[in-house]
């Protein structure tokens, strides 16, 4: 799955949680995270909730893996925040919501990892860069503590600018954010 692998040797809190589950390598940690269900965590500010909740989102799952790399002094693992055109083609569960509001797509913020330009997406069991890379609009690097307020602010600013640049979309920002929240809820439904 990934070109880079390392043994988990740190005594940091995230490393201990993986080791306590018998997960001793980064590749195995990625597989464990990938296999957890997609669902919002109760407390995104505490990455350990991925373990207590036994689920996570693109934000918490990838921030957790980046923090694992930081604890083990592996700097090649980078956390990215990309904005892509979320469509019913690349994200089928949101199709009904997009159709209901007459939207071909909605710009969605997505977290993933990069390792030497290779994209690693552990959001769901079958996630891959092909799910979004063709529709990626922009990308920045962030750190694990930026998946909460910073990510939301960045995403909301992007959506406001997108509405200004697309005046034919007759939806105000507040309603667009509600539509976006429904799309995220759609992703949490069982397939």
N, C-alpha and C positions, 0 to 999 in steps of 0.2 A: 504493500500500500504506500509506503514512503521510502525514499532513498536513504533517509537518516534514521538511525536507531541508536539508542544509548541505554545503558543500564541505569536504573534509578538507584542512586547511592546517597542522595541528600537526606538529612534528618529534618527537612522542612515539613510544615504541616500537610501540604498537598502530597508530597512524596510519601509521607507516612501513611496517608489514607490509601494510596495505591498499593504500597507494600503490604499493608494490613489485609488486603484482599488477595494477596499472592501475585500481584501484578508487578513484575520486576524490570520491564523494559518499556521504552517509549512507544514502540510499535504495539505492544500488548495494551498499553494505556489507551492508545488511539482506538483500537478495536473495541475495548470495553466501553468507551464513551460513545462510539458510533452505534453500538447496540442498545444503548439506553433510549427509551421513548422520547419523542419530541413533545415537550410541554413546558410551559413557563414555570420557573422556580419561584417559590414564595419570597425569597430574599436574594436578589441578584447581586447585592453588595457582599454577600458571603458565598464564595465559590464552593465551600464545602457542602452547601445545600444540594449540589448535584448528587452527592453521595447519600444524603439523608432522604431526599425526595425520590431518588432513583430515576431521575429524568432531567432533561435540560433543553435549552434552546441553542441556536447557533452561537449566541453570545456567551452563555455560561459554559457550554461545553468547550469552546475553543479558547476562552480566557483561562479556563482551568488547565488545559494542555499547555498553553503558553507559560502559565505560572509554574507548572511542573518543569518545563525547560529552563526557566529562570533559576529555580531552586537547584537545578543540576548543572548550572553554568554552561548551558548550550544556547548560544546566541543566534544560531541559524534559524531557529523556529520563531517566526514572526507572526503577530496577530494583525489581521487586516480587517478593515471596514470598507466594504464595497457597496455601491448602490447600483442595482440592476433593474431592468424592466421586468417586473413580475407579471407574467401573462398566464393565460389558461393553458398555453402550450408547454411552457417550462415549469409551471406549478399548477397542475390540473385541479387540485382541491379548491383553488380560489376562482375557478371559472364562473360558477353561478353568481358569486358576489360581483365580479367585474361586469358580467353581462347585465345584471340587475341595474347597475348604475351607468351603463353605456361606456365603460372604459375598456380600451384595448389592453392597457397595462397600468400599473401603478409603480412608481419608483420605490423599491424596497431596500432597506439597509440590511446587509448580510455580513456576518462574521465568518472567517475561515482562517486557515493558517497558510503561510508560504514557507517553503524550505528551499533555498537556492532556486527561486523562481517557480518551483513546483507547488501547485495549489493542492492543499489537503482539506477536504470537507468532511467532517465527522458529524454533521448535523443529524443524519438518519442513516440507517443501515445501507441504503442504496444511494446515498448522496455522492455526487461527484461534481467536478468543476463544469462538466458539460451541462449541468442543470442551470447555470447562470452565466458562464463566461462569454457566450456569444452576445448576451444582452447587458454586459457590464458597462455602466456609464462612467463611473469614477471609482477610485480606490485610494485609501490612505492607510498608513500604519498607525495602530493605536496600542495601548498597553491594557492589561486586564482591568485596571481600575477605571477605564474609560468606557466600559460597556453599559453604564447606567446613564447618568445625566448627560455626559458628553455625547454619547451615541444618539440619544433621543433628540437633543438639541441640534446636532448635525443633520439628522434625518429630517426633522421638522423644517429647518432652514432650507434644505434642499427641496422639499415639497412646496414650500411657499414660492421659491424661485421658479420651480417647474410650472406652477399655476400661472405666474406672471408671464412666462414664456409661451404658454399655451392658452391664450384667452378664449379659445373655442370650447374649452372644458368649463362648463357652467356649474362648477362645484366649489364652494368656499373651502378654506383650509380646515375649519373645524369639522365639516362634514367629511372631507377627504380623510382626515385622521380617523374618524369613526369607521369609514369604509375599510381603511387599512387595518384597523383593529379587528374587524370582522374577518378579513382575509387571514390574519394570524390565528384567529379562533378556528377557522376552517382547516388550517394545517394541523391543529391539535386533535381533530376528530379521527377516530379509527378509520383506516382505509377499507 
